[in-house]
Amino acid sequence: MTLYGLVRLSHLLAMAVWLSAGLLAPRDVCESLERGAASCVPLMGRLRRTARVMNLAAWGTVASGLGLVLLGRGWATPASIWWGLALTLLAILVGRVAIRPAVQAIVAVQPVLDGLSAPERRRIARRFTLGVRAEDLLRLAVLVLMAR
């Protein structure tokens, strides 16, 4: 296999991990918040592991994508690939500005979670879910752009 082929394979694997790693996290958050404060301690561990995997996969996707550009057409790379890179960086930013604060909100309410009503718990879970699904949509758009 050529160097380009190896970089392409690593790019596809990193993207597959990034696309799939967080798919079940919103449901996990919702169910854990419904069960109460005691369920949030193991939830935070799972979310930390998921975030670590997703961050590594995201930056692996970016690095291998740039490697493909350098090994391939360079600046003559099609515009859809550059748009894909821009949306990828935007997806990473969404994780930083939407998902991370939602997780911090879960940590902040954990001591009083058992005293919160069901609608308040759902609102907290929804905030997390909206951030994750926004990032999912951006990654899906990137996949469509890259697969053209």
Short mmCIF file of the C-alpha atoms (twelve columns), coordinates in Angstrom:
data_MODEL
# 
_entry.id   MODEL 
# 
loop_
_atom_site.group_PDB 
_atom_site.id 
_atom_site.type_symbol 
_atom_site.label_atom_id 
_atom_site.label_alt_id 
_atom_site.label_comp_id 
_atom_site.label_asym_id 
_atom_site.label_seq_id 
_atom_site.Cartn_x 
_atom_site.Cartn_y 
_atom_site.Cartn_z 
_atom_site.pdbx_PDB_model_num 
ATOM 1   C CA . MET A 1   0.000   0.000  0.000  1 
ATOM 2   C CA . THR A 2   1.259   3.493  -0.831 1 
ATOM 3   C CA . LEU A 3   1.785   6.253  1.716  1 
ATOM 4   C CA . TYR A 4   -1.247  8.043  0.278  1 
ATOM 5   C CA . GLY A 5   -3.304  4.867  0.746  1 
ATOM 6   C CA . LEU A 6   -2.189  4.505  4.380  1 
ATOM 7   C CA . VAL A 7   -3.005  8.143  5.155  1 
ATOM 8   C CA . ARG A 8   -6.383  7.759  3.437  1 
ATOM 9   C CA . LEU A 9   -7.151  4.620  5.467  1 
ATOM 10  C CA . SER A 10  -6.201  6.400  8.708  1 
ATOM 11  C CA . HIS A 11  -8.387  9.343  7.654  1 
ATOM 12  C CA . LEU A 12  -11.387 7.079  7.069  1 
ATOM 13  C CA . LEU A 13  -10.856 5.227  10.346 1 
ATOM 14  C CA . ALA A 14  -10.491 8.441  12.349 1 
ATOM 15  C CA . MET A 15  -13.627 9.881  10.768 1 
ATOM 16  C CA . ALA A 16  -15.581 6.673  11.441 1 
ATOM 17  C CA . VAL A 17  -14.604 6.794  15.115 1 
ATOM 18  C CA . TRP A 18  -15.429 10.501 15.329 1 
ATOM 19  C CA . LEU A 19  -18.810 9.960  13.677 1 
ATOM 20  C CA . SER A 20  -19.806 7.082  15.903 1 
ATOM 21  C CA . ALA A 21  -18.208 7.628  19.309 1 
ATOM 22  C CA . GLY A 22  -20.816 10.019 20.668 1 
ATOM 23  C CA . LEU A 23  -23.979 8.663  19.106 1 
ATOM 24  C CA . LEU A 24  -25.318 7.134  22.323 1 
ATOM 25  C CA . ALA A 25  -24.100 9.824  24.725 1 
ATOM 26  C CA . PRO A 26  -27.313 11.933 24.661 1 
ATOM 27  C CA . ARG A 27  -29.442 8.928  25.641 1 
ATOM 28  C CA . ASP A 28  -26.953 8.029  28.361 1 
ATOM 29  C CA . VAL A 29  -27.122 11.577 29.759 1 
ATOM 30  C CA . CYS A 30  -30.926 11.606 29.686 1 
ATOM 31  C CA . GLU A 31  -31.237 8.230  31.434 1 
ATOM 32  C CA . SER A 32  -28.593 9.086  34.035 1 
ATOM 33  C CA . LEU A 33  -30.258 12.397 34.882 1 
ATOM 34  C CA . GLU A 34  -33.597 10.607 35.248 1 
ATOM 35  C CA . ARG A 35  -32.064 8.101  37.690 1 
ATOM 36  C CA . GLY A 36  -30.596 10.839 39.896 1 
ATOM 37  C CA . ALA A 37  -27.367 12.207 41.332 1 
ATOM 38  C CA . ALA A 38  -25.815 8.829  42.113 1 
ATOM 39  C CA . SER A 39  -25.933 7.947  38.402 1 
ATOM 40  C CA . CYS A 40  -24.038 11.101 37.439 1 
ATOM 41  C CA . VAL A 41  -20.712 10.031 38.928 1 
ATOM 42  C CA . PRO A 42  -20.255 7.073  36.551 1 
ATOM 43  C CA . LEU A 43  -21.826 9.169  33.756 1 
ATOM 44  C CA . MET A 44  -19.052 11.750 34.052 1 
ATOM 45  C CA . GLY A 45  -16.444 9.016  33.669 1 
ATOM 46  C CA . ARG A 46  -18.149 7.736  30.531 1 
ATOM 47  C CA . LEU A 47  -18.438 11.251 29.110 1 
ATOM 48  C CA . ARG A 48  -14.753 11.946 29.802 1 
ATOM 49  C CA . ARG A 49  -13.746 8.766  27.966 1 
ATOM 50  C CA . THR A 50  -16.076 9.561  25.069 1 
ATOM 51  C CA . ALA A 51  -14.740 13.126 24.851 1 
ATOM 52  C CA . ARG A 52  -11.154 11.873 24.862 1 
ATOM 53  C CA . VAL A 53  -11.853 9.407  22.044 1 
ATOM 54  C CA . MET A 54  -13.808 11.984 20.041 1 
ATOM 55  C CA . ASN A 55  -11.143 14.674 20.444 1 
ATOM 56  C CA . LEU A 56  -8.373  12.311 19.355 1 
ATOM 57  C CA . ALA A 57  -10.458 11.138 16.402 1 
ATOM 58  C CA . ALA A 58  -11.382 14.711 15.433 1 
ATOM 59  C CA . TRP A 59  -7.801  15.928 15.387 1 
ATOM 60  C CA . GLY A 60  -6.714  12.675 13.726 1 
ATOM 61  C CA . THR A 61  -9.287  13.357 11.013 1 
ATOM 62  C CA . VAL A 62  -7.977  16.894 10.516 1 
ATOM 63  C CA . ALA A 63  -4.311  15.823 10.515 1 
ATOM 64  C CA . SER A 64  -4.823  12.926 8.120  1 
ATOM 65  C CA . GLY A 65  -7.034  15.094 5.886  1 
ATOM 66  C CA . LEU A 66  -4.283  17.696 5.668  1 
ATOM 67  C CA . GLY A 67  -1.853  14.880 4.950  1 
ATOM 68  C CA . LEU A 68  -4.039  13.798 2.038  1 
ATOM 69  C CA . VAL A 69  -4.080  17.361 0.721  1 
ATOM 70  C CA . LEU A 70  -0.277  17.583 0.944  1 
ATOM 71  C CA . LEU A 71  0.252   14.176 -0.653 1 
ATOM 72  C CA . GLY A 72  -2.421  14.782 -3.270 1 
ATOM 73  C CA . ARG A 73  -3.252  17.942 -5.166 1 
ATOM 74  C CA . GLY A 74  -2.053  20.494 -2.619 1 
ATOM 75  C CA . TRP A 75  -3.657  23.899 -3.134 1 
ATOM 76  C CA . ALA A 76  -5.443  22.523 -6.229 1 
ATOM 77  C CA . THR A 77  -7.603  20.378 -3.938 1 
ATOM 78  C CA . PRO A 78  -11.302 20.723 -4.846 1 
ATOM 79  C CA . ALA A 79  -13.306 23.397 -3.018 1 
ATOM 80  C CA . SER A 80  -15.574 20.762 -1.433 1 
ATOM 81  C CA . ILE A 81  -12.596 19.412 0.510  1 
ATOM 82  C CA . TRP A 82  -11.694 22.893 1.794  1 
ATOM 83  C CA . TRP A 83  -15.346 23.440 2.787  1 
ATOM 84  C CA . GLY A 84  -15.236 20.081 4.516  1 
ATOM 85  C CA . LEU A 85  -12.187 21.181 6.480  1 
ATOM 86  C CA . ALA A 86  -13.930 24.417 7.486  1 
ATOM 87  C CA . LEU A 87  -17.033 22.518 8.655  1 
ATOM 88  C CA . THR A 88  -14.841 20.031 10.509 1 
ATOM 89  C CA . LEU A 89  -13.200 22.859 12.432 1 
ATOM 90  C CA . LEU A 90  -16.652 24.339 13.075 1 
ATOM 91  C CA . ALA A 91  -17.818 20.973 14.451 1 
ATOM 92  C CA . ILE A 92  -14.843 20.933 16.818 1 
ATOM 93  C CA . LEU A 93  -15.745 24.470 17.893 1 
ATOM 94  C CA . VAL A 94  -19.380 23.439 18.522 1 
ATOM 95  C CA . GLY A 95  -18.090 20.738 20.842 1 
ATOM 96  C CA . ARG A 96  -16.102 23.347 22.712 1 
ATOM 97  C CA . VAL A 97  -18.799 26.032 22.995 1 
ATOM 98  C CA . ALA A 98  -21.986 23.948 23.192 1 
ATOM 99  C CA . ILE A 99  -21.235 20.493 24.559 1 
ATOM 100 C CA . ARG A 100 -18.584 21.325 27.145 1 
ATOM 101 C CA . PRO A 101 -20.761 23.966 28.915 1 
ATOM 102 C CA . ALA A 102 -23.673 21.506 28.905 1 
ATOM 103 C CA . VAL A 103 -21.484 18.934 30.650 1 
ATOM 104 C CA . GLN A 104 -20.344 21.584 33.138 1 
ATOM 105 C CA . ALA A 105 -24.023 22.359 33.817 1 
ATOM 106 C CA . ILE A 106 -24.634 18.680 34.610 1 
ATOM 107 C CA . VAL A 107 -21.691 18.707 37.023 1 
ATOM 108 C CA . ALA A 108 -22.994 21.918 38.630 1 
ATOM 109 C CA . VAL A 109 -26.490 20.544 39.290 1 
ATOM 110 C CA . GLN A 110 -25.346 17.117 40.424 1 
ATOM 111 C CA . PRO A 111 -25.472 17.985 44.170 1 
ATOM 112 C CA . VAL A 112 -29.090 19.152 43.871 1 
ATOM 113 C CA . LEU A 113 -30.185 16.890 41.023 1 
ATOM 114 C CA . ASP A 114 -32.449 14.742 43.180 1 
ATOM 115 C CA . GLY A 115 -34.399 17.882 44.115 1 
ATOM 116 C CA . LEU A 116 -34.989 18.959 40.505 1 
ATOM 117 C CA . SER A 117 -38.255 18.254 38.751 1 
ATOM 118 C CA . ALA A 118 -38.447 15.948 35.737 1 
ATOM 119 C CA . PRO A 119 -38.899 18.892 33.298 1 
ATOM 120 C CA . GLU A 120 -35.788 20.590 34.733 1 
ATOM 121 C CA . ARG A 121 -33.771 17.398 34.301 1 
ATOM 122 C CA . ARG A 122 -35.031 17.033 30.712 1 
ATOM 123 C CA . ARG A 123 -34.061 20.641 29.973 1 
ATOM 124 C CA . ILE A 124 -30.494 19.965 31.115 1 
ATOM 125 C CA . ALA A 125 -30.335 16.768 29.041 1 
ATOM 126 C CA . ARG A 126 -31.822 18.565 26.018 1 
ATOM 127 C CA . ARG A 127 -29.083 21.218 26.154 1 
ATOM 128 C CA . PHE A 128 -26.462 18.484 25.934 1 
ATOM 129 C CA . THR A 129 -28.361 16.639 23.190 1 
ATOM 130 C CA . LEU A 130 -28.736 19.769 21.054 1 
ATOM 131 C CA . GLY A 131 -24.988 20.399 21.172 1 
ATOM 132 C CA . VAL A 132 -24.166 16.802 20.262 1 
ATOM 133 C CA . ARG A 133 -26.718 16.692 17.435 1 
ATOM 134 C CA . ALA A 134 -25.471 20.033 16.036 1 
ATOM 135 C CA . GLU A 135 -21.987 18.549 15.911 1 
ATOM 136 C CA . ASP A 136 -23.422 15.367 14.332 1 
ATOM 137 C CA . LEU A 137 -25.103 17.395 11.580 1 
ATOM 138 C CA . LEU A 138 -21.893 19.243 10.799 1 
ATOM 139 C CA . ARG A 139 -19.963 15.971 10.610 1 
ATOM 140 C CA . LEU A 140 -22.653 14.536 8.329  1 
ATOM 141 C CA . ALA A 141 -22.347 17.592 6.056  1 
ATOM 142 C CA . VAL A 142 -18.581 17.039 5.974  1 
ATOM 143 C CA . LEU A 143 -19.097 13.410 5.039  1 
ATOM 144 C CA . VAL A 144 -21.396 14.415 2.176  1 
ATOM 145 C CA . LEU A 145 -18.888 17.000 0.932  1 
ATOM 146 C CA . MET A 146 -15.994 14.577 1.106  1 
ATOM 147 C CA . ALA A 147 -17.816 11.677 -0.558 1 
ATOM 148 C CA . ARG A 148 -18.708 13.671 -3.688 1 
# 
